[in-house]
Amino acid sequence: MRSRWFVVFSKMCFICNVFFLAYAIGYFFSLAITERYTYLAGIIITVAYFSFILNFINACILVVLLLKGIRNAAPVWLLAFNIFTFVFQFFFFF
């Protein structure tokens, strides 16, 4: 049985992770998005940093759900993407 609140929270993390990937691509390739679209770049950077906190909370909740015995808390592709980007964020920020 899937818990609806965890699926919604995982989808919110997914959206924030997409913003993080946009930020990481811009950071690595030194795209000049900050010069032309400062408002958009500010939103992307803010959501990208916030996504690390959300991913940490998501991973903690996932561990608790797994310890309780709830195996299919959310779709597998969603959890895999969130965990992959959380590991990438960990190495990116630290």
Protein Blocks (a to p, Z undefined) as FASTA:
>chain_A
ZZfklmmmmmmmmmmmmmmmmmmmmmmnopaklmmmmmlmmmmmmmmmmmmmmmmmmmmm
mmmmmmnopablbcfklmmmmmmmmmmmmmmmZZ
